[in-house]
Amino acid sequence: VLNNADDTMERGRMLAEAMPASPVRALYLYADLGGGKTTLTRGFVSALPGGERAEVASPSFTLCNVYPTQPEILHADLYRLSEGASMPEEMEEMLEEGNALLVLEWPEYLAPQYYDAERLEGRLIHSEKIAENCEDFPEHVKGLKTLDNADESCKSFRLATLEAHGTAAQALLDALLPELERRFLPEQA
């Protein structure tokens, strides 16, 4: 559970601290418009050497921002592409040239055959979506909508999920999971 932008940035930092030591080079982020993808990326970038020199902004209009971190980060946004698109050629070349990390917003527009076989997929789901579609979520998630419902602040949290694709990604997630759960799972009553 991410209660605010600071939590979202911290989650990004935790992912960035773990990924460079792993063969996993891709983080795909799914969320609605304004869902926290770029905020998470800002935290991700800030955790790496050189991140203090990066001005993290949504790449919606440029398609891809490159940040001067070690390793270099390609922050891409495919929102303006049509469904079933291929990875833009210049981005593909940059990824093939070195050990850059890819943070990809709106990966659902990428044709599945272009998905990185080793990747983490993060989803940020706003609490109002959980309330609207409660039956679609597991039992432990359904209870989250009642967090501090004495005021409107409970509507501002996001449920953050992380899914591994590939054996290296699964190993990375397994290593991260205890710390992510310790930090972001609400205490059960």
ROSE-4610 file (N, C-alpha, C; in Angstrom, 1 decimal, always signed):
// ROSE-4610
residu = [V/V/V/L/L/L/N/N/N/N/N/N/A/A/A/D/D/D/D/D/D/T/T/T/M/M/M/E/E/E/R/R/R/G/G/G/R/R/R/M/M/M/L/L/L/A/A/A/E/E/E/A/A/A/M/M/M/P/P/P/A/A/A/S/S/S/P/P/P/V/V/V/R/R/R/A/A/A/L/L/L/Y/Y/Y/L/L/L/Y/Y/Y/A/A/A/D/D/D/L/L/L/G/G/G/G/G/G/G/G/G/K/K/K/T/T/T/T/T/T/L/L/L/T/T/T/R/R/R/G/G/G/F/F/F/V/V/V/S/S/S/A/A/A/L/L/L/P/P/P/G/G/G/G/G/G/E/E/E/R/R/R/A/A/A/E/E/E/V/V/V/A/A/A/S/S/S/P/P/P/S/S/S/F/F/F/T/T/T/L/L/L/C/C/C/N/N/N/V/V/V/Y/Y/Y/P/P/P/T/T/T/Q/Q/Q/P/P/P/E/E/E/I/I/I/L/L/L/H/H/H/A/A/A/D/D/D/L/L/L/Y/Y/Y/R/R/R/L/L/L/S/S/S/E/E/E/G/G/G/A/A/A/S/S/S/M/M/M/P/P/P/E/E/E/E/E/E/M/M/M/E/E/E/E/E/E/M/M/M/L/L/L/E/E/E/E/E/E/G/G/G/N/N/N/A/A/A/L/L/L/L/L/L/V/V/V/L/L/L/E/E/E/W/W/W/P/P/P/E/E/E/Y/Y/Y/L/L/L/A/A/A/P/P/P/Q/Q/Q/Y/Y/Y/Y/Y/Y/D/D/D/A/A/A/E/E/E/R/R/R/L/L/L/E/E/E/G/G/G/R/R/R/L/L/L/I/I/I/H/H/H/S/S/S/E/E/E/K/K/K/I/I/I/A/A/A/E/E/E/N/N/N/C/C/C/E/E/E/D/D/D/F/F/F/P/P/P/E/E/E/H/H/H/V/V/V/K/K/K/G/G/G/L/L/L/K/K/K/T/T/T/L/L/L/D/D/D/N/N/N/A/A/A/D/D/D/E/E/E/S/S/S/C/C/C/K/K/K/S/S/S/F/F/F/R/R/R/L/L/L/A/A/A/T/T/T/L/L/L/E/E/E/A/A/A/H/H/H/G/G/G/T/T/T/A/A/A/A/A/A/Q/Q/Q/A/A/A/L/L/L/L/L/L/D/D/D/A/A/A/L/L/L/L/L/L/P/P/P/E/E/E/L/L/L/E/E/E/R/R/R/R/R/R/F/F/F/L/L/L/P/P/P/E/E/E/Q/Q/Q/A/A/A]
num = [1/1/1/2/2/2/3/3/3/4/4/4/5/5/5/6/6/6/7/7/7/8/8/8/9/9/9/10/10/10/11/11/11/12/12/12/13/13/13/14/14/14/15/15/15/16/16/16/17/17/17/18/18/18/19/19/19/20/20/20/21/21/21/22/22/22/23/23/23/24/24/24/25/25/25/26/26/26/27/27/27/28/28/28/29/29/29/30/30/30/31/31/31/32/32/32/33/33/33/34/34/34/35/35/35/36/36/36/37/37/37/38/38/38/39/39/39/40/40/40/41/41/41/42/42/42/43/43/43/44/44/44/45/45/45/46/46/46/47/47/47/48/48/48/49/49/49/50/50/50/51/51/51/52/52/52/53/53/53/54/54/54/55/55/55/56/56/56/57/57/57/58/58/58/59/59/59/60/60/60/61/61/61/62/62/62/63/63/63/64/64/64/65/65/65/66/66/66/67/67/67/68/68/68/69/69/69/70/70/70/71/71/71/72/72/72/73/73/73/74/74/74/75/75/75/76/76/76/77/77/77/78/78/78/79/79/79/80/80/80/81/81/81/82/82/82/83/83/83/84/84/84/85/85/85/86/86/86/87/87/87/88/88/88/89/89/89/90/90/90/91/91/91/92/92/92/93/93/93/94/94/94/95/95/95/96/96/96/97/97/97/98/98/98/99/99/99/100/100/100/101/101/101/102/102/102/103/103/103/104/104/104/105/105/105/106/106/106/107/107/107/108/108/108/109/109/109/110/110/110/111/111/111/112/112/112/113/113/113/114/114/114/115/115/115/116/116/116/117/117/117/118/118/118/119/119/119/120/120/120/121/121/121/122/122/122/123/123/123/124/124/124/125/125/125/126/126/126/127/127/127/128/128/128/129/129/129/130/130/130/131/131/131/132/132/132/133/133/133/134/134/134/135/135/135/136/136/136/137/137/137/138/138/138/139/139/139/140/140/140/141/141/141/142/142/142/143/143/143/144/144/144/145/145/145/146/146/146/147/147/147/148/148/148/149/149/149/150/150/150/151/151/151/152/152/152/153/153/153/154/154/154/155/155/155/156/156/156/157/157/157/158/158/158/159/159/159/160/160/160/161/161/161/162/162/162/163/163/163/164/164/164/165/165/165/166/166/166/167/167/167/168/168/168/169/169/169/170/170/170/171/171/171/172/172/172/173/173/173/174/174/174/175/175/175/176/176/176/177/177/177/178/178/178/179/179/179/180/180/180/181/181/181/182/182/182/183/183/183/184/184/184/185/185/185/186/186/186/187/187/187/188/188/188/189/189/189]
x = [+0.9/+0.0/+0.9/+0.7/+1.4/+0.5/+0.8/-0.2/+0.0/+1.2/+1.5/+2.6/+3.0/+4.1/+5.4/+5.6/+6.9/+7.0/+5.9/+5.9/+6.2/+5.6/+5.8/+7.2/+7.8/+9.2/+10.1/+9.8/+10.6/+10.5/+9.4/+9.3/+10.2/+10.2/+11.1/+12.5/+12.9/+14.3/+14.7/+13.8/+14.0/+14.3/+13.5/+13.6/+15.0/+15.3/+16.6/+17.8/+17.7/+18.9/+19.1/+18.1/+18.2/+18.5/+18.0/+18.0/+19.4/+20.3/+21.6/+22.5/+22.3/+23.1/+22.4/+21.3/+20.6/+20.7/+20.4/+20.4/+19.1/+18.1/+16.9/+17.1/+16.7/+17.0/+15.7/+14.5/+13.3/+12.3/+11.7/+10.6/+9.4/+8.3/+7.2/+6.2/+5.6/+4.7/+3.3/+2.3/+0.9/+0.2/-0.5/-1.4/-2.2/-3.3/-4.1/-3.3/-3.8/-3.2/-3.1/-2.0/-1.8/-1.7/-1.4/-1.4/-0.1/+0.9/+2.1/+3.3/+3.2/+4.3/+5.6/+5.4/+6.5/+7.1/+6.3/+6.7/+7.6/+7.1/+7.9/+9.3/+9.2/+10.4/+11.4/+10.8/+11.7/+12.4/+11.7/+12.4/+13.5/+13.1/+14.1/+15.3/+15.2/+16.4/+17.2/+16.5/+17.2/+18.1/+17.9/+18.6/+19.9/+20.1/+21.3/+22.4/+23.6/+24.7/+24.4/+24.4/+24.1/+22.7/+21.9/+20.4/+20.2/+21.1/+20.9/+21.0/+21.6/+21.7/+20.5/+19.7/+18.6/+17.3/+16.7/+15.4/+14.3/+13.8/+12.8/+11.5/+11.0/+9.7/+9.0/+7.7/+7.0/+7.5/+7.8/+8.2/+7.1/+5.9/+4.7/+4.9/+5.5/+5.7/+7.0/+8.0/+9.3/+9.4/+8.6/+8.6/+9.7/+10.8/+11.9/+12.8/+13.0/+14.0/+15.2/+16.4/+17.6/+18.2/+18.4/+19.0/+20.4/+21.3/+22.7/+23.1/+22.5/+22.8/+23.7/+24.2/+25.0/+24.2/+23.7/+23.6/+22.6/+22.8/+21.9/+20.5/+19.5/+18.1/+17.4/+16.7/+15.8/+14.4/+13.8/+12.4/+11.5/+10.7/+9.9/+8.4/+7.6/+6.2/+5.6/+4.8/+4.2/+2.8/+2.3/+0.9/+0.4/+1.2/+0.8/+1.0/+1.5/+1.6/+0.3/+0.0/-1.1/-0.8/-1.9/-1.7/-1.0/-0.2/+0.6/+1.8/+2.3/+3.5/+4.8/+5.8/+7.1/+7.8/+8.9/+9.7/+10.4/+10.3/+10.9/+12.4/+12.8/+14.1/+15.3/+15.3/+16.4/+16.4/+15.3/+15.3/+15.8/+15.4/+15.9/+17.4/+18.0/+19.4/+20.1/+19.6/+20.2/+20.2/+19.2/+19.1/+20.1/+20.3/+21.2/+22.7/+22.9/+24.3/+25.0/+24.2/+24.9/+24.0/+24.3/+23.5/+22.5/+21.9/+20.9/+19.7/+19.1/+17.8/+16.7/+15.6/+14.4/+13.3/+12.7/+11.5/+10.5/+9.5/+8.5/+7.1/+6.6/+5.2/+4.3/+3.1/+2.1/+2.7/+3.2/+3.7/+2.6/+1.4/+0.3/+0.1/+0.8/+0.7/+1.8/+2.7/+3.8/+3.3/+3.5/+3.1/+3.9/+3.1/+3.7/+5.0/+5.2/+6.5/+7.7/+7.5/+8.6/+8.9/+8.1/+8.3/+9.6/+10.3/+11.5/+11.2/+11.9/+11.6/+11.9/+12.8/+13.2/+12.8/+11.7/+11.2/+10.3/+10.2/+9.3/+8.2/+7.0/+5.8/+5.2/+5.1/+4.5/+3.2/+2.2/+0.9/+0.6/+0.0/-0.4/-1.9/-2.7/-4.1/-4.7/-5.4/-5.9/-7.0/-7.1/-8.1/-9.5/-9.8/-11.2/-11.5/-10.5/-10.7/-11.0/-10.3/-10.5/-11.9/-12.4/-13.8/-14.8/-14.5/-15.5/-15.5/-14.4/-14.3/-13.9/-14.4/-14.0/-14.0/-15.0/-15.1/-14.0/-13.2/-12.1/-10.8/-10.8/-9.6/-9.6/-8.4/-8.4/-8.9/-9.2/-9.8/-8.9/-7.6/-6.8/-6.7/-7.0/-7.1/-8.4/-9.5/-10.8/-10.9/-10.2/-10.2/-9.5/-8.6/-7.8/-8.7/-9.8/-10.6/-11.2/-11.2/-11.7/-10.6/-9.4/-8.3/-8.8/-8.8/-9.0/-10.1/-11.3/-12.4/-13.1/-12.6/-13.2/-13.1/-12.2/-12.1/-11.8/-11.6/-11.4/-10.0/-9.1/-7.7/-7.6/-8.5/-8.4/-8.5/-9.0/-9.2/-7.9/-6.9/-5.7/-4.6/-4.8/-3.7/-3.8/-2.7/-2.6/-2.2/-2.7/-2.3/-1.2/+0.0/+1.1/+1.4/+1.4/+1.7/+3.0/+3.7/+4.9/+4.9/+5.0/+5.0/+6.3/+6.9/+8.1/+7.8/+8.5/+8.5/+9.9/+10.1/+11.5/+12.1/+13.1/+13.7/+14.5/+15.2/+16.1/+15.1/+14.1/+13.1/+12.5/+12.2/+11.6/+12.5/+13.8/+14.8/+15.0/+14.9/+15.0/+13.8/+12.6/+11.4/+11.4/+11.9/+12.0/+12.9/+14.0/+14.9/+14.3/+13.5/+12.9/+11.7/+11.0/+9.7/+9.7/+10.6/+10.5/+10.5/+11.4/+11.6/+10.4/+9.8/+8.7/+7.5/+7.3/+6.1/+6.3/+7.5/+7.7/+7.4/+7.8/+7.6/+6.2/+5.6/+4.4/+3.1/+3.2/+1.9/+1.4/+0.1/-0.5/-0.6/-0.5/-0.6/-2.1/-2.2/-3.5/-4.1/-5.4/-6.0/-6.3]
y = [-1.2/+0.0/+1.2/+2.1/+3.4/+4.5/+5.1/+6.1/+7.5/+7.8/+9.1/+9.1/+10.2/+10.3/+9.8/+10.1/+9.7/+8.2/+7.5/+6.0/+5.5/+6.2/+5.8/+5.9/+7.0/+7.3/+6.3/+6.0/+5.0/+3.6/+3.2/+1.9/+1.9/+3.1/+3.2/+3.1/+3.7/+3.6/+2.2/+1.5/+0.1/-0.8/-0.6/-1.3/-1.0/+0.3/+0.7/+0.2/+0.1/-0.4/-1.9/-2.6/-4.1/-4.4/-3.7/-4.1/-4.1/-3.1/-3.1/-4.3/-5.0/-6.2/-7.4/-7.3/-8.4/-8.3/-9.5/-9.4/-8.8/-8.5/-7.9/-6.5/-6.1/-4.7/-3.9/-4.5/-3.8/-3.8/-2.7/-2.5/-1.9/-2.6/-2.1/-1.6/-0.4/+0.2/+0.4/-0.1/+0.0/+0.8/+1.8/+2.6/+3.6/+4.1/+5.1/+6.4/+7.3/+8.6/+9.2/+9.8/+10.3/+9.3/+8.1/+7.0/+6.8/+7.6/+7.5/+6.9/+6.6/+5.9/+6.8/+8.1/+9.0/+9.3/+9.3/+9.5/+8.3/+7.1/+5.9/+6.0/+6.4/+6.5/+7.6/+8.7/+9.7/+9.1/+8.3/+7.6/+6.6/+5.9/+4.9/+5.6/+6.7/+7.5/+8.0/+8.6/+9.2/+8.3/+7.0/+6.0/+5.6/+6.0/+5.5/+6.6/+6.3/+7.3/+8.1/+9.5/+10.4/+10.8/+10.2/+10.6/+12.0/+12.6/+14.0/+15.0/+14.5/+15.4/+15.2/+14.3/+14.0/+14.8/+15.3/+16.0/+15.0/+14.3/+13.2/+13.9/+13.6/+14.2/+13.1/+13.2/+12.2/+12.3/+11.2/+11.2/+11.1/+11.5/+11.4/+12.0/+13.1/+13.8/+13.4/+13.1/+12.8/+11.3/+10.4/+9.0/+8.4/+9.0/+8.5/+9.6/+9.5/+10.3/+9.4/+10.0/+9.2/+10.0/+9.3/+9.9/+9.5/+10.5/+10.3/+9.5/+8.4/+7.6/+6.4/+5.7/+4.5/+3.4/+2.4/+2.4/+3.5/+3.8/+4.7/+4.2/+5.1/+4.8/+5.3/+4.5/+4.9/+4.9/+6.0/+6.2/+6.4/+5.4/+5.5/+5.5/+6.1/+6.2/+5.9/+4.8/+4.4/+4.8/+5.7/+6.1/+6.6/+7.3/+7.9/+6.9/+5.7/+4.7/+3.9/+3.3/+2.5/+1.1/+0.4/-1.0/-1.8/-2.7/-3.6/-3.0/-1.9/-1.2/-2.0/-1.7/-2.2/-1.2/-1.6/-0.6/+0.3/+1.6/+2.6/+2.2/+2.2/+1.7/+2.3/+3.7/+4.3/+3.8/+3.5/+2.9/+1.5/+0.7/-0.7/-0.7/+0.2/+0.3/+0.7/+1.6/+2.0/+0.9/+0.1/-1.0/-2.1/-2.3/-3.4/-3.0/-1.7/-1.2/-1.4/-1.4/-1.4/-2.1/-1.6/-2.2/-1.3/-0.5/+0.5/-0.3/+0.4/-0.1/+0.6/-0.1/+0.5/+0.6/+1.7/+1.9/+2.3/+1.5/+1.6/+1.9/+3.0/+3.4/+3.0/+2.5/+2.1/+1.0/-0.1/-1.2/-2.0/-1.8/-2.5/-2.1/-1.0/-0.6/-1.4/-2.0/-2.8/-4.1/-4.6/-5.9/-6.9/-8.0/-8.9/-9.6/-9.7/-10.3/-9.5/-8.2/-7.3/-7.2/-7.8/-7.8/-8.4/-7.8/-8.4/-9.6/-10.7/-12.0/-11.9/-11.1/-11.0/-9.5/-9.4/-8.1/-8.2/-7.0/-6.9/-6.0/-6.3/-5.5/-5.0/-3.7/-3.0/-2.4/-2.6/-2.0/-1.1/+0.1/+1.0/+1.2/+0.8/+0.8/+1.8/+2.8/+3.8/+3.1/+3.6/+3.0/+3.1/+4.1/+4.2/+3.1/+2.6/+1.5/+0.2/+0.1/-1.1/-1.1/+0.1/+0.2/-0.1/+0.4/+0.2/-1.3/-1.9/-3.3/-4.3/-4.1/-4.9/-6.4/-6.9/-8.3/-8.9/-8.0/-8.5/-8.7/-8.3/-8.4/-9.5/-10.0/-11.0/-10.4/-11.3/-10.9/-9.9/-10.1/-9.2/-7.8/-7.6/-6.3/-5.7/-6.4/-5.8/-5.1/-5.5/-4.8/-3.5/-3.3/-2.1/-0.8/-1.0/+0.2/+0.8/+0.1/+0.6/+1.3/+1.4/+2.0/+3.4/+3.8/+5.2/+5.8/+5.1/+5.7/+6.8/+7.3/+8.3/+9.7/+9.7/+11.0/+10.6/+11.6/+11.3/+10.8/+10.9/+10.6/+9.1/+8.3/+6.9/+6.7/+7.6/+7.5/+7.8/+8.2/+8.6/+7.5/+6.4/+5.4/+4.6/+4.0/+3.1/+1.7/+0.7/-0.6/-0.8/-1.2/-1.5/-3.0/-3.5/-4.9/-5.0/-6.2/-6.4/-7.9/-8.1/-9.4/-9.7/-10.9/-11.2/-12.0/-11.8/-12.6/-13.0/-14.3/-14.9/-15.3/-16.2/-16.8/-15.8/-14.9/-13.9/-12.9/-12.5/-11.6/-12.2/-13.5/-14.1/-14.1/-14.4/-14.4/-13.0/-12.0/-10.6/-10.3/-10.7/-10.4/-11.1/-12.4/-13.2/-12.5/-11.9/-11.2/-9.9/-9.2/-8.0/-8.1/-9.2/-9.3/-9.1/-9.7/-9.5/-8.0/-7.2/-5.8/-5.0/-5.3/-4.7/-4.9/-6.1/-6.5/-5.8/-5.8/-5.2/-3.7/-3.1/-1.6/-1.2/-2.0/-1.5/-2.2/-3.4/-4.1/-3.5/-3.2/-2.7/-3.8/-3.4/-4.4/-4.9/-6.2/-6.8/-6.7/-6.3/-6.1/-7.5]
z = [+0.0/+0.0/+0.0/-1.0/-1.1/-0.7/+0.5/+1.0/+0.4/-0.2/-0.7/-1.7/-2.2/-3.2/-2.6/-1.3/-0.7/-0.7/-0.4/-0.5/-1.9/-2.8/-4.2/-4.6/-4.2/-4.6/-3.8/-2.6/-1.8/-2.5/-3.0/-3.7/-4.9/-5.6/-6.8/-6.4/-5.3/-4.8/-4.5/-3.8/-3.4/-4.7/-5.7/-6.9/-7.6/-7.6/-8.3/-7.6/-6.3/-5.5/-5.8/-6.1/-6.4/-7.8/-8.8/-10.2/-10.8/-10.5/-11.2/-11.0/-9.8/-9.5/-10.1/-10.8/-11.3/-12.9/-13.5/-15.0/-15.5/-14.6/-15.1/-15.4/-16.6/-17.1/-17.4/-17.1/-17.5/-16.4/-16.2/-15.3/-16.1/-16.2/-16.9/-15.9/-16.1/-15.1/-15.7/-15.1/-15.5/-14.5/-14.9/-14.0/-15.0/-14.4/-15.1/-15.3/-16.0/-16.1/-14.7/-14.4/-13.0/-11.9/-12.3/-11.4/-10.5/-10.8/-10.0/-10.8/-12.0/-12.8/-12.8/-13.1/-13.2/-11.8/-10.8/-9.4/-9.0/-9.3/-9.0/-9.7/-11.0/-11.8/-11.1/-10.6/-10.0/-8.8/-8.0/-6.9/-7.4/-8.5/-9.1/-9.5/-10.2/-10.8/-9.6/-8.6/-7.5/-6.7/-6.8/-6.0/-6.7/-7.9/-8.7/-8.7/-8.8/-9.0/-10.2/-10.1/-11.2/-11.1/-10.3/-10.3/-9.9/-9.1/-8.7/-9.8/-11.0/-12.2/-13.1/-12.8/-13.7/-13.4/-14.4/-14.3/-14.8/-13.9/-14.3/-14.6/-15.8/-16.3/-17.1/-17.2/-18.0/-19.5/-20.1/-21.5/-22.5/-22.1/-22.9/-24.3/-24.4/-25.7/-26.4/-25.7/-26.3/-26.5/-26.0/-26.0/-25.1/-25.0/-24.2/-23.6/-22.3/-21.7/-21.3/-21.4/-21.0/-19.8/-18.7/-17.5/-17.3/-16.9/-16.7/-15.5/-15.3/-14.1/-14.4/-13.4/-13.6/-13.0/-13.7/-15.2/-15.7/-17.0/-17.6/-17.6/-17.5/-17.5/-18.7/-19.4/-20.5/-19.9/-19.8/-19.3/-20.5/-20.8/-22.0/-21.7/-22.6/-22.4/-23.8/-23.9/-25.2/-25.4/-24.5/-24.5/-25.9/-26.6/-27.8/-29.0/-28.8/-29.9/-29.9/-31.1/-31.2/-30.6/-30.2/-29.7/-30.7/-30.1/-31.0/-31.6/-31.0/-31.6/-31.3/-32.0/-31.7/-30.9/-30.3/-29.6/-30.6/-30.3/-31.3/-31.5/-32.8/-33.2/-32.3/-32.1/-31.4/-29.9/-29.4/-28.0/-28.0/-29.0/-29.1/-29.2/-30.1/-30.3/-29.0/-28.2/-27.0/-26.0/-25.9/-25.0/-25.4/-26.7/-27.1/-27.0/-26.9/-26.9/-25.5/-24.5/-23.2/-22.1/-20.9/-19.8/-19.2/-20.0/-19.6/-19.0/-18.0/-17.5/-18.2/-18.4/-19.1/-18.0/-17.9/-17.1/-18.2/-18.4/-19.5/-19.0/-19.3/-18.9/-20.1/-19.8/-20.8/-21.7/-21.1/-21.9/-22.6/-22.2/-22.8/-24.3/-24.8/-26.2/-27.0/-26.3/-27.0/-27.4/-28.6/-29.0/-28.1/-27.7/-26.7/-27.2/-28.5/-29.0/-28.7/-28.3/-28.0/-26.5/-25.7/-24.2/-23.9/-23.0/-22.4/-21.7/-22.0/-21.3/-19.8/-19.4/-18.0/-17.6/-16.9/-16.5/-15.2/-14.6/-13.5/-14.0/-13.6/-14.0/-12.7/-12.6/-11.5/-11.9/-11.0/-11.2/-10.1/-10.4/-9.3/-9.5/-8.5/-8.7/-7.6/-8.0/-7.1/-6.2/-5.0/-4.0/-4.5/-5.3/-5.8/-6.8/-7.5/-8.4/-7.6/-6.5/-5.6/-5.1/-4.7/-4.2/-5.3/-6.5/-7.6/-8.0/-8.0/-8.5/-7.5/-6.3/-5.1/-5.3/-6.1/-6.3/-7.1/-7.8/-8.6/-7.9/-6.6/-5.8/-4.8/-4.4/-3.3/-2.0/-1.1/+0.2/+1.0/+1.0/+1.8/+1.2/-0.1/-0.8/-0.5/-0.5/-0.3/+1.0/+2.0/+3.3/+3.3/+2.3/+2.3/+2.1/+1.4/+1.1/+2.4/+3.5/+4.7/+5.6/+5.1/+5.9/+6.2/+7.5/+7.9/+7.1/+7.0/+6.3/+7.0/+8.1/+8.8/+8.1/+7.2/+6.3/+4.9/+4.0/+2.6/+2.3/+3.2/+2.9/+2.5/+2.9/+2.5/+1.0/+0.3/-1.1/-1.9/-1.2/-1.9/-2.0/-1.3/-1.4/-2.7/-3.0/-4.2/-3.7/-4.4/-4.2/-5.2/-4.8/-5.7/-5.7/-6.9/-7.1/-7.9/-7.8/-8.5/-9.0/-10.3/-10.8/-11.6/-11.4/-12.1/-13.4/-14.4/-15.7/-16.0/-15.9/-16.1/-14.8/-14.9/-13.7/-13.0/-13.7/-13.0/-12.3/-13.0/-12.4/-11.2/-11.2/-10.0/-8.9/-9.1/-8.1/-7.5/-8.3/-7.9/-7.0/-7.4/-6.7/-5.3/-5.4/-4.1/-3.1/-3.6/-2.7/-2.2/-3.0/-2.6/-1.7/-1.9/-1.2/+0.3/+1.1/+2.5/+2.9/+2.3/+2.6/+2.1/+0.9/+0.4/+1.3/+1.7/+2.6/+3.9/+4.5/+5.8/+5.7/+4.6/+4.5/+4.0/+3.2/+2.5/+2.8/+3.5/+3.8/+5.1/+5.1/+6.4/+7.4/+8.6/+9.7/+9.7/+9.9/+9.9/+11.3/+11.4/+12.7/+13.3]
